[in-house]
Amino acid sequence: MKISVAHAAGNKGKWVALEVADPINVQEAIIRSNVLNDFPELNLEQCKVGIFGKICALDTPVTDGARVEIYRPIERVVSDDEDDDDDDEDDD
């Protein structure tokens, strides 16, 4: 069956098309894609993964034509101008 594995990392990303024998699960698909070799910082036990934008478990079966995705954590950086908590205001 034909599947693909994708991971985006800022300016760098990878989308790998694979032909695999079924059955295969998400974790096996990611390992076979060799994406982990290009992004050694990825830890599948900590990353969220999904199929076509829907988060799933590593043991989820992959079907023909599926796109397995490895998601990056989203980090929000708050500048001092955006800091809206009241802990630095005087209560005079």
DOTOR-949892 format. One record per atom (N, C-alpha, C, O): y, x, z; atom name; residue in one letter. Coordinates in pm, whole numbers. Atoms other than C-alpha are relative to their C-alpha. Layout:
R       v       u       w  name  resn
R       Y       X       Z    CA     A
...
//
This chain:
R       v       u       w  name  resn
R    -117      84       0     N     M
R       0       0       0    CA     M
R     124      89       0     C     M
R     119     204      44     O     M
R    -125     -75       7     N     K
R     359     110     -56    CA     K
R      92     -46     111     C     K
R     116    -166     130     O     K
R     -95      26    -108     N     I
R     599     136     238    CA     I
R     108     107      -6     C     I
R     100     201     -85     O     I
R     -99    -106     -14     N     S
R     907     333     330    CA     S
R      39      12     146     C     S
R      23     -80     226     O     S
R     -48     -28    -135     N     V
R    1046     493     644    CA     V
R     142      52     -13     C     V
R     168     141     -94     O     V
R    -140     -38       8     N     A
R    1420     528     703    CA     A
R      57      34     137     C     A
R      23     -28     238     O     A
R     -76     -35    -120     N     H
R    1641     697     959    CA     H
R     137      48     -45     C     H
R     147     134    -133     O     H
R    -136     -43      30     N     A
R    2019     734     944    CA     A
R      55      74     120     C     A
R      41      30     234     O     A
R     -56     -81    -108     N     A
R    2194    1001    1145    CA     A
R     135      54     -45     C     A
R     147     169     -85     O     A
R    -134     -41      43     N     G
R    2564    1012    1065    CA     G
R       1      31    -149     C     G
R     -37     -53    -230     O     G
R      -4     -40     141     N     N
R    2613    1202     740    CA     N
R    -137      37     -54     C     N
R    -155      51    -175     O     N
R     133     -44      39     N     K
R    2248    1298     736    CA     K
R     -97    -116      24     C     K
R     -91    -182     128     O     K
R      99     104     -17     N     G
R    1966    1055     684    CA     G
R    -117      26     -93     C     G
R    -114     119    -174     O     G
R     117     -20      84     N     K
R    1631    1020     520    CA     K
R     -67    -134     -23     C     K
R     -80    -216      68     O     K
R      76     118      37     N     W
R    1445     747     336    CA     W
R    -118      49     -81     C     W
R    -101     105    -190     O     W
R     120     -55      61     N     V
R    1087     830     247    CA     V
R     -90    -114     -47     C     V
R    -124    -203      30     O     V
R      97      96      53     N     A
R     864     623      19    CA     A
R    -139      59      16     C     A
R    -161     177     -11     O     A
R     137     -45     -24     N     L
R     494     644     104    CA     L
R    -100     -94     -63     C     L
R     -75    -214     -75     O     L
R     115      80      39     N     E
R     168     525     -38    CA     E
R    -107      29     105     C     E
R    -151     144     118     O     E
R      94     -19    -110     N     V
R     -74     471     252    CA     V
R    -113    -102     -10     C     V
R     -99    -209     -69     O     V
R     111      95     -10     N     A
R    -410     312     312    CA     A
R      29     -90     119     C     A
R      80     -44     221     O     A
R     -19      86    -115     N     D
R    -394       9     534    CA     D
R    -131      -7      77     C     D
R    -234      22      17     O     D
R    -114      40     -82     N     P
R    -415     -72     817    CA     P
R      76     123      53     C     P
R      20     231      68     O     P
R     -85    -103     -56     N     I
R    -126     133     953    CA     I
R     103     -69      89     C     I
R     146    -181      61     O     I
R    -103      59     -86     N     N
R     119      73    1235    CA     N
R     130      79     -14     C     N
R     135     180     -84     O     N
R    -133     -61      12     N     V
R     486     168    1276    CA     V
R      -4     148      39     C     V
R      50     232     -33     O     V
R       4    -139     -45     N     Q
R     417     487    1473    CA     Q
R     -72      89    -102     C     Q
R     -24     198    -133     O     Q
R      73     -79      99     N     E
R     159     610    1221    CA     E
R      81      20    -127     C     E
R      80     129    -186     O     E
R     -83      -9     120     N     A
R     395     537     932    CA     A
R     110     105      19     C     A
R     137     184     -71     O     A
R    -106     -96     -28     N     I
R     675     738    1096    CA     I
R     -57     142       1     C     I
R       3     233     -56     O     I
R      63    -133      -4     N     I
R     442    1031    1164    CA     I
R     -35      48    -140     C     I
R      -8     163    -174     O     I
R      38     -38     137     N     R
R     309    1032     806    CA     R
R     119      29     -90     C     R
R     108     102    -188     O     R
R    -120     -20      82     N     S
R     663    1023     666    CA     S
R      61     138      18     C     S
R     141     182     -65     O     S
R     -56    -131     -37     N     N
R     744    1361     828    CA     N
R     149      -6      36     C     N
R     214      98      42     O     N
R    -140      13     -42     N     V
R    1086    1224     931    CA     V
R      23      74     131     C     V
R     130     130     154     O     V
R     -14     -68    -128     N     L
R    1023    1368    1277    CA     L
R      17     150     -16     C     L
R      76     215      71     O     L
R     -21    -143      26     N     N
R    1012    1718    1126    CA     N
R     146      28     -32     C     N
R     199     133       6     O     N
R    -141     -17      36     N     D
R    1365    1671     989    CA     D
R      95     -35     113     C     D
R     209      11     116     O     D
R     -82      43    -114     N     F
R    1495    1512    1309    CA     F
R     -80      22     129     C     F
R    -123     -74     192     O     F
R      85     -28    -117     N     P
R    1311    1689    1595    CA     P
R      55     -57     130     C     P
R     -18     -66     229     O     P
R     -58      59    -121     N     E
R    1551    1536    1848    CA     E
R     -46    -142      25     C     E
R     -27    -196     134     O     E
R      48     137     -17     N     L
R    1395    1194    1789    CA     L
R    -121      -4      92     C     L
R    -214      75      79     O     L
R     111      23     -91     N     N
R    1166    1076    2065    CA     N
R     -40    -146     -19     C     N
R      32    -236      23     O     N
R      41     138      30     N     L
R     970     770    1956    CA     L
R     -19     -85     124     C     L
R     -11    -208     116     O     L
R      14      77    -123     N     E
R     914     670    2316    CA     E
R     136     -50      50     C     E
R     141    -143     131     O     E
R    -133      41     -42     N     Q
R    1293     639    2359    CA     Q
R      78     -73    -108     C     Q
R     166    -154     -78     O     Q
R     -72      64     111     N     C
R    1412     529    2014    CA     C
R     -50    -143     -21     C     C
R    -167    -174       3     O     C
R      41     133      45     N     K
R    1410     170    1904    CA     K
R     -43      14    -145     C     K
R      14      94    -220     O     K
R      49      -1     137     N     V
R    1219     107    1583    CA     V
R      -8    -145     -48     C     V
R      -8    -239      32     O     V
R      10     135      52     N     G
R    1193    -189    1353    CA     G
R     -50      -2    -143     C     G
R     -75     102    -204     O     G
R      38      22     140     N     I
R    1092    -333    1020    CA     I
R     103     -95     -59     C     I
R     120    -207     -12     O     I
R    -106      79      65     N     F
R    1369    -460     791    CA     F
R     101     -57      98     C     F
R     137    -174      90     O     F
R    -106      41     -91     N     G
R    1622    -474    1076    CA     G
R     -45     -80     121     C     G
R      39    -120     201     O     G
R      51      75    -116     N     K
R    1398    -652    1327    CA     K
R     -75      97      91     C     K
R    -175     156      51     O     K
R      60     -93     -94     N     I
R    1312    -446    1635    CA     I
R    -144     -42      29     C     I
R    -175    -160      44     O     I
R     142      27     -28     N     C
R     939    -413    1700    CA     C
R     -58     116      80     C     C
R       9     217     102     O     C
R      70    -104     -76     N     A
R     688    -208    1898    CA     A
R     -62     102     -95     C     A
R     -83      74    -213     O     A
R      61    -106      81     N     L
R     536     118    1776    CA     L
R    -138     -39     -54     C     L
R    -180      12    -158     O     L
R     134      38      45     N     D
R     194     -49    1746    CA     D
R       0    -121     -94     C     D
R    -106    -176    -124     O     D
R     -11     114      92     N     T
R     322    -326    1515    CA     T
R     -60      37    -135     C     T
R     -27     142    -190     O     T
R      57     -28     132     N     P
R     117    -344    1193    CA     P
R     108      -4    -109     C     P
R     201     -85    -103     O     P
R     -93      -7     113     N     V
R     304    -254     874    CA     V
R     -69     -62    -122     C     V
R    -186     -36    -148     O     V
R      54      65     119     N     T
R     255    -464     561    CA     T
R      56      63    -126     C     T
R     155     136    -122     O     T
R     -41     -55     129     N     D
R     288    -373     195    CA     D
R     147     -32     -28     C     D
R     190    -145     -11     O     D
R    -140      18      35     N     G
R     649    -323      89    CA     G
R      98      11     116     C     G
R     218       1      95     O     G
R     -87      -4    -119     N     A
R     784    -288     445    CA     A
R      84     127       4     C     A
R      44     232     -45     O     A
R     -85    -116     -28     N     R
R    1072     -58     539    CA     R
R       4      17     151     C     R
R      64     -63     223     O     R
R       1     -34    -141     N     V
R    1011      99     879    CA     V
R     129      76      29     C     V
R     167     166     -46     O     V
R    -129     -61     -32     N     E
R    1336     199    1048    CA     E
R      -1      58     141     C     E
R     -58       0     234     O     E
R     -17     -64    -131     N     I
R    1415     437    1333    CA     I
R     149      -9      31     C     I
R     232      41     -45     O     I
R    -140      26     -33     N     Y
R    1738     339    1508    CA     Y
R      55     105      96     C     Y
R     -15     153     186     O     Y
R     -71     -90     -91     N     R
R    1990     569    1673    CA     R
R      59     -83     113     C     R
R      91    -200      95     O     R
R     -71      72    -107     N     P
R    2133     475    2010    CA     P
R     148     -13     -37     C     P
R     205      78     -98     O     P
R    -141      21      26     N     I
R    2482     331    1984    CA     I
R      76      42     126     C     I
R      47      -4     236     O     I
R     -80     -46    -112     N     E
R    2734     507    2203    CA     E
R     144     -41     -23     C     E
R     199     -18    -131     O     E
R    -139      39      10     N     R
R    3078     367    2270    CA     R
R      81      96      85     C     R
R      56     111     204     O     R
R     -89     -91     -71     N     V
R    3344     617    2363    CA     V
R     129     -74      26     C     V
R     193    -123     -67     O     V
R    -121      71     -39     N     V
R    3633     463    2554    CA     V
R     109     101      28     C     V
R      92     190     111     O     V
R    -113     -88     -26     N     S
R    3966     640    2538    CA     S
R      77     -52     120     C     S
R      56    -165     165     O     S
R     -81      42    -116     N     D
R    4214     629    2827    CA     D
R      84    -122     -34     C     D
R     109    -205      53     O     D
R     -81     115      42     N     D
R    4423     381    2626    CA     D
R     -80    -130       2     C     D
R     -23    -237      22     O     D
R      84     119       2     N     E
R    4128     141    2606    CA     E
R     -57     -36     136     C     E
R    -112    -144     153     O     E
R      56      21    -133     N     D
R    4029     173    2971    CA     D
R      68    -121      63     C     D
R     186    -117      97     O     D
R     -61     124     -50     N     D
R    4081    -181    3100    CA     D
R     -42     -35     143     C     D
R     -12    -144     190     O     D
R      34      34    -137     N     D
R    3937    -158    3448    CA     D
R     123      20      89     C     D
R     215      94      55     O     D
R    -117       3     -87     N     D
R    4175    -207    3737    CA     D
R      -7     102     113     C     D
R      72      95     208     O     D
R      16     -91    -112     N     D
R    4060      80    3954    CA     D
R     111     103      15     C     D
R     117     170     119     O     D
R    -107     -98     -12     N     D
R    4366     296    3883    CA     D
R     138     -64      17     C     D
R     240       5       7     O     D
R    -128      68     -20     N     E
R    4636      34    3945    CA     E
R      30     -12     150     C     E
R     -61     -26     232     O     E
R     -40      20    -140     N     D
R    4834       8    4268    CA     D
R       5    -149      31     C     D
R      41    -229     -56     O     D
R      -5     141     -42     N     D
R    4811    -318    4460    CA     D
R     118     -24      93     C     D
R     104     -94     193     O     D
R    -119      16     -86     N     D
R    5164    -301    4608    CA     D
R      64    -133     -14     C     D
R     164    -161      52     O     D
//
